């Protein structure tokens, strides 16, 4: 009679400390916690997060908005907040020792959390790797020293991170595919928000961080006004981390465009083009068939340092996945109303020819189920 194989049981109530540093991390962390709870309903998850992680059942000790910052100067200005959050996380590790620390994206801060956990002998799981293909591989070598398991979301990243002596990275697929769903067709979405089917529709997404919105929104609004005068319909999509009052403050008064929240995916699928801050949203747009004009601004000190370190490489995620610059990227001084208008008009004119690229992009993203595969890797680290 063959011997029975008995799998090692996970702790009945594993304690998990999770840190997500911005809106996208909150989204992907929420899907991950849901997957963990399906496998281990008694898991106790606490940490840094927002509405998505709360809804998934995590006890939020610190709201994600206390951390969100981008660029060296912007992060430097928020160092006191980051320091306070770090102190709170170290206390949590010391007083309520977790069985595993789960870190979602936000590598500038989370690498220090990882080091603190590693020093305490706590297993570290890092979900969504820093973009070493943009910033160089020095960070990959360092991370191999204090991270037990790294879940990467692009196939080529597994090779990059595992090239330094320890195979700690695993490709799980992109978590965007787990929740990228459209609930209404193009015509239904346009009718719901009062947009015509006959006129082109532009969506404006200035980012989820206050620092990037301050640098981008004024020029995006000016470009939107020019396109509106030329017959376009325009919608400003609101990130869950930002309030109308802040956007109006940056705009210098009442918003000249309809502000829409909570229907992002449907609107992207119904749009002809988007002016979108570089980041996850540009990939969401392209996957839903909305060609993005990818825009970004740093503070000048951050930009000059980045240019010295990495040069001018392709940074837009859809272009990185495709391996060529198919969607326009405007950076720093290139982000002007006139340039934005030209790029949007050209994209809208090329839209029929972009269908093949959208199909190629979806195929290169791999299968859905990243959250489920990442959850299995987390459970492997439990004692």
C-alpha positions as CSV (number, residue, x, y, z in Angstrom):
1,X,0.0,0.0,0.0
2,X,1.6,3.3,-1.0
3,X,2.6,5.7,1.8
4,X,0.3,8.7,2.3
5,X,1.9,12.0,1.5
6,X,1.1,14.6,4.2
7,X,1.6,18.2,3.5
8,X,2.9,20.5,6.2
9,X,0.0,22.4,7.6
10,X,0.1,26.2,7.8
11,X,-0.4,27.8,11.2
12,X,-4.0,27.9,12.2
13,X,-3.9,31.7,12.6
14,X,-0.7,33.0,10.9
15,X,0.2,36.6,11.6
16,X,1.0,38.6,8.5
17,X,2.4,42.1,8.4
18,X,1.7,43.7,5.0
19,X,2.9,47.1,3.7
20,X,1.5,48.7,0.5
21,X,2.8,52.1,-0.2
22,X,0.4,53.7,-2.8
23,X,-2.9,53.2,-4.6
24,X,-1.7,50.5,-7.0
25,X,-0.1,48.6,-4.1
26,X,-3.4,48.8,-2.1
27,X,-5.2,47.4,-5.1
28,X,-2.9,44.5,-5.7
29,X,-2.4,43.9,-2.0
30,X,-6.2,43.6,-1.7
31,X,-6.4,40.9,-4.3
32,X,-3.5,39.1,-2.6
33,X,-5.1,39.2,0.9
34,X,-8.4,37.9,-0.6
35,X,-6.4,35.0,-2.2
36,X,-4.6,34.3,1.2
37,X,-7.9,34.3,3.0
38,X,-9.4,31.7,0.6
39,X,-6.5,29.4,1.5
40,X,-6.2,30.3,5.2
41,X,-9.4,32.0,6.5
42,X,-8.0,32.5,10.0
43,X,-5.0,34.5,8.8
44,X,-4.5,37.8,10.7
45,X,-3.3,40.5,8.4
46,X,-2.3,44.0,9.7
47,X,-0.2,46.8,8.2
48,X,-0.2,49.7,5.9
49,X,-2.9,50.0,3.3
50,X,-6.0,51.7,2.1
51,X,-9.6,51.1,1.2
52,X,-9.0,47.9,-0.9
53,X,-7.0,46.2,1.8
54,X,-9.6,47.2,4.4
55,X,-12.3,45.7,2.3
56,X,-10.2,42.5,2.0
57,X,-10.1,42.2,5.8
58,X,-6.8,43.7,6.7
59,X,-6.5,45.7,9.9
60,X,-5.0,49.0,8.7
61,X,-2.6,50.4,11.2
62,X,-1.4,53.3,8.9
63,X,-3.3,54.7,5.9
64,X,-1.5,54.4,2.6
65,X,-1.8,58.2,2.0
66,X,0.8,58.8,4.7
67,X,3.5,57.2,2.5
68,X,2.7,57.9,-1.1
69,X,5.5,60.0,-2.7
70,X,7.5,59.8,-5.9
71,X,10.9,61.3,-6.8
72,X,13.9,61.9,-4.6
73,X,13.0,65.4,-3.6
74,X,9.4,64.5,-3.0
75,X,10.4,61.5,-0.9
76,X,12.9,63.6,1.0
77,X,10.2,66.1,1.9
78,X,8.1,63.2,3.3
79,X,11.0,61.6,5.3
80,X,9.5,62.6,8.7
81,X,6.3,60.7,7.9
82,X,8.1,57.7,6.5
83,X,10.3,57.7,9.7
84,X,7.2,57.6,11.9
85,X,5.6,54.8,9.9
86,X,8.9,52.8,10.0
87,X,9.1,53.2,13.8
88,X,5.5,51.9,14.1
89,X,6.3,48.9,11.9
90,X,9.4,48.0,13.9
91,X,7.3,48.2,17.1
92,X,4.7,45.9,15.5
93,X,7.5,43.4,14.6
94,X,8.9,43.4,18.1
95,X,5.7,43.3,20.1
96,X,3.5,41.1,17.8
97,X,6.1,39.2,15.8
98,X,4.6,38.2,12.5
99,X,5.1,34.9,10.8
100,X,5.9,36.6,7.5
101,X,6.3,40.2,6.3
102,X,4.6,40.8,2.9
103,X,5.7,43.9,1.0
104,X,3.8,45.2,-2.0
105,X,5.7,47.4,-4.5
106,X,6.9,50.8,-3.2
107,X,10.6,49.6,-3.1
108,X,12.2,52.8,-1.9
109,X,10.6,52.4,1.5
110,X,9.8,48.7,1.5
111,X,13.4,47.7,1.1
112,X,14.1,49.2,4.5
113,X,11.2,47.4,6.0
114,X,12.5,44.2,4.4
115,X,16.0,44.7,6.0
116,X,14.4,45.3,9.5
117,X,12.4,42.1,9.2
118,X,15.4,40.2,7.9
119,X,17.5,41.4,10.9
120,X,14.8,40.0,13.2
121,X,14.8,36.6,11.4
122,X,11.3,37.1,10.0
123,X,10.7,35.7,6.5
124,X,10.2,38.4,3.8
125,X,7.9,38.2,0.8
126,X,8.2,41.0,-1.8
127,X,5.4,41.3,-4.4
128,X,6.0,43.4,-7.5
129,X,9.7,44.0,-8.0
130,X,11.4,47.4,-8.4
131,X,12.2,48.2,-12.1
132,X,15.8,47.1,-12.2
133,X,15.6,47.0,-16.0
134,X,15.3,50.8,-15.8
135,X,17.6,51.7,-12.8
136,X,20.3,49.0,-13.2
137,X,20.8,45.7,-11.5
138,X,22.7,46.8,-8.4
139,X,19.4,46.8,-6.5
140,X,18.7,43.2,-7.6
141,X,22.0,42.0,-6.1
142,X,21.2,43.8,-2.8
143,X,17.7,42.5,-2.6
144,X,18.9,38.9,-2.9
145,X,20.6,39.4,0.5
146,X,17.5,40.2,2.6
147,X,14.4,38.9,0.7
148,X,13.4,35.3,1.0
149,X,10.9,35.2,-1.9
150,X,10.3,37.8,-4.7
151,X,7.2,37.5,-6.8
152,X,7.8,39.3,-10.2
153,X,5.2,40.3,-12.6
154,X,7.0,40.3,-16.0
155,X,8.7,37.1,-17.4
156,X,12.0,38.7,-18.1
157,X,12.4,39.9,-14.5
158,X,12.8,36.4,-13.1
159,X,16.1,36.0,-15.1
160,X,17.3,39.4,-14.1
161,X,16.8,38.9,-10.3
162,X,18.0,35.3,-10.3
163,X,21.3,36.1,-12.0
164,X,23.1,36.9,-8.8
165,X,23.6,33.5,-7.2
166,X,20.3,32.8,-5.4
167,X,17.1,31.8,-7.3
168,X,14.7,33.8,-5.0
169,X,12.5,35.3,-7.7
170,X,9.4,33.6,-9.1
171,X,7.3,34.8,-12.0
172,X,3.6,34.9,-11.1
173,X,2.1,37.0,-13.9
174,X,0.7,40.5,-13.7
175,X,-2.0,41.2,-11.0
176,X,-3.7,43.7,-13.2
177,X,-5.2,40.8,-15.1
178,X,-6.9,39.5,-11.9
179,X,-9.2,42.5,-11.7
180,X,-9.2,44.2,-15.1
181,X,-12.9,43.8,-15.9
182,X,-15.3,45.9,-17.9
183,X,-19.0,45.7,-16.9
184,X,-20.5,47.8,-19.7
185,X,-19.8,48.2,-23.4
186,X,-18.5,51.4,-25.0
187,X,-22.0,52.8,-25.9
188,X,-23.5,52.1,-22.5
189,X,-20.6,53.7,-20.7
190,X,-20.8,56.9,-22.8
191,X,-24.5,57.2,-22.3
192,X,-24.2,56.7,-18.6
193,X,-21.8,59.6,-18.3
194,X,-23.5,61.9,-20.9
195,X,-20.9,61.5,-23.7
196,X,-21.8,61.2,-27.3
197,X,-20.8,58.2,-29.4
198,X,-20.0,60.4,-32.4
199,X,-17.3,62.5,-30.9
200,X,-13.9,61.3,-29.7
201,X,-13.5,60.8,-26.0
202,X,-10.3,61.7,-24.0
203,X,-9.6,60.6,-20.5
204,X,-7.2,62.5,-18.3
205,X,-5.4,60.6,-15.4
206,X,-2.8,62.9,-13.7
207,X,-1.7,60.2,-11.2
208,X,-2.5,59.1,-7.7
209,X,0.3,61.0,-5.8
210,X,-0.1,64.6,-4.8
211,X,3.4,65.4,-5.9
212,X,2.9,64.2,-9.5
213,X,-0.6,65.7,-9.8
214,X,0.8,69.2,-8.8
215,X,3.4,68.9,-11.5
216,X,1.2,67.5,-14.3
217,X,-2.5,68.6,-13.8
218,X,-2.3,72.2,-15.0
219,X,-0.8,71.3,-18.4
220,X,-3.1,68.4,-18.8
221,X,-6.1,70.6,-18.2
222,X,-4.8,73.1,-20.7
223,X,-4.4,70.4,-23.3
224,X,-7.9,69.0,-22.5
225,X,-9.4,72.5,-23.0
226,X,-7.7,72.8,-26.5
227,X,-9.0,69.4,-27.5
228,X,-12.5,70.2,-26.1
229,X,-12.5,73.3,-28.3
230,X,-11.7,71.1,-31.3
231,X,-14.7,68.8,-30.7
232,X,-13.4,66.3,-28.2
233,X,-15.2,65.1,-25.1
234,X,-13.0,65.0,-22.0
235,X,-13.3,63.3,-18.6
236,X,-11.0,63.7,-15.6
237,X,-10.7,60.4,-13.8
238,X,-10.3,60.7,-10.0
239,X,-7.8,58.4,-8.2
240,X,-9.1,57.0,-4.9
241,X,-6.2,58.6,-3.0
242,X,-7.2,62.2,-4.1
243,X,-10.1,64.4,-3.2
244,X,-11.9,67.0,-5.4
245,X,-10.8,69.8,-3.1
246,X,-7.1,69.0,-3.7
247,X,-7.6,68.8,-7.5
248,X,-9.4,72.2,-7.5
249,X,-6.6,73.7,-5.4
250,X,-4.0,72.5,-8.0
251,X,-6.3,73.6,-10.9
252,X,-6.7,77.1,-9.3
253,X,-10.5,76.9,-9.1
254,X,-13.5,74.8,-10.1
255,X,-12.5,71.9,-12.4
256,X,-13.3,72.7,-16.1
257,X,-13.9,69.0,-16.8
258,X,-16.4,66.4,-15.4
259,X,-14.7,64.6,-12.5
260,X,-15.5,60.9,-12.5
261,X,-14.6,58.3,-9.9
262,X,-15.4,54.6,-9.5
263,X,-15.8,53.7,-13.2
264,X,-12.2,53.9,-14.5
265,X,-12.0,50.6,-16.4
266,X,-15.3,51.2,-18.3
267,X,-14.3,54.7,-19.2
268,X,-10.8,53.6,-20.4
269,X,-12.5,50.9,-22.6
270,X,-14.8,53.6,-24.0
271,X,-12.2,56.2,-24.7
272,X,-10.2,57.0,-27.9
273,X,-7.1,58.2,-26.1
274,X,-5.7,59.2,-22.7
275,X,-3.3,61.6,-21.2
276,X,-2.0,59.4,-18.4
277,X,0.8,59.8,-15.8
278,X,3.4,57.1,-16.2
279,X,2.7,54.1,-14.1
280,X,0.3,51.2,-13.8
281,X,-2.6,53.3,-15.2
282,X,-0.8,53.4,-18.6
283,X,-0.7,49.6,-18.7
284,X,-4.4,49.4,-17.7
285,X,-5.3,51.8,-20.5
286,X,-3.5,49.9,-23.2
287,X,-4.8,46.5,-22.0
288,X,-8.4,48.0,-22.3
289,X,-7.7,49.3,-25.7
290,X,-7.2,53.0,-24.8
291,X,-3.9,54.2,-26.4
292,X,-2.1,56.3,-23.7
293,X,0.0,59.4,-24.1
294,X,2.5,58.6,-21.3
295,X,3.5,61.7,-19.4
296,X,5.7,62.4,-16.4
297,X,7.5,65.1,-14.5
298,X,9.9,64.9,-11.6
299,X,11.4,67.7,-9.6
300,X,14.4,69.0,-11.6
301,X,16.9,67.6,-9.2
302,X,15.3,64.1,-9.3
303,X,15.2,64.3,-13.1
304,X,18.8,65.3,-13.5
305,X,19.9,62.5,-11.2
306,X,17.8,60.0,-13.0
307,X,19.1,61.1,-16.4
308,X,22.6,60.7,-15.1
309,X,22.0,57.2,-13.7
310,X,19.8,55.7,-16.3
311,X,19.8,58.0,-19.4
312,X,16.7,58.3,-21.5
313,X,15.2,54.8,-21.6
314,X,11.7,53.7,-22.4
315,X,9.8,54.0,-19.1
316,X,6.2,53.6,-20.1
317,X,5.0,50.1,-19.0
318,X,3.1,49.2,-22.2
319,X,6.2,50.1,-24.3
320,X,8.5,48.1,-21.9
321,X,6.3,45.0,-22.3
322,X,6.1,45.3,-26.1
323,X,9.8,46.0,-26.3
324,X,9.4,49.1,-28.5
325,X,8.1,52.6,-28.0
326,X,4.7,52.4,-29.6
327,X,2.9,54.9,-27.4
328,X,4.3,58.4,-27.0
329,X,6.3,59.3,-23.9
330,X,6.6,62.9,-22.9
331,X,8.9,63.8,-20.0
332,X,9.7,67.1,-18.2
333,X,9.8,70.0,-20.6
334,X,8.2,67.9,-23.3
335,X,4.9,68.0,-21.3
336,X,3.4,71.0,-22.9
337,X,-0.3,71.6,-23.9
338,X,0.6,71.7,-27.6
339,X,2.7,68.5,-27.5
340,X,-0.1,66.7,-25.5
341,X,-2.7,67.7,-28.1
342,X,-0.5,66.6,-31.0
343,X,0.2,63.2,-29.4
344,X,-3.5,62.6,-28.6
345,X,-4.7,63.5,-32.1
346,X,-2.0,61.3,-33.7
347,X,-2.9,58.4,-31.4
348,X,-6.6,58.7,-32.2
349,X,-5.8,58.8,-35.9
350,X,-3.7,55.6,-35.6
351,X,-6.1,53.8,-33.3
352,X,-7.3,51.2,-35.9
353,X,-3.7,50.2,-36.6
354,X,-3.1,49.8,-32.8
355,X,-5.5,46.9,-32.4
356,X,-2.8,44.3,-33.3
357,X,-0.5,45.9,-30.7
358,X,-3.2,45.7,-28.0
359,X,-3.6,42.0,-28.8
360,X,0.1,41.5,-28.6
361,X,0.3,43.3,-25.3
362,X,-2.4,41.1,-23.8
363,X,-0.7,37.9,-24.9
364,X,2.7,39.1,-23.5
365,X,1.1,39.7,-20.1
366,X,0.7,36.0,-19.5
367,X,-2.3,34.3,-17.8
368,X,-4.5,35.7,-15.1
369,X,-4.2,34.3,-11.5
370,X,-1.1,36.2,-10.3
371,X,-2.7,36.9,-6.9
372,X,-3.4,33.2,-6.4
373,X,0.1,32.1,-7.3
374,X,1.6,34.9,-5.1
375,X,-0.6,33.7,-2.2
376,X,0.8,30.1,-2.6
377,X,4.4,31.5,-2.4
378,X,3.5,33.5,0.8
379,X,2.2,30.3,2.5
380,X,5.4,28.4,1.6
381,X,7.3,30.8,3.9
382,X,5.1,30.1,6.9
383,X,6.7,28.0,9.6
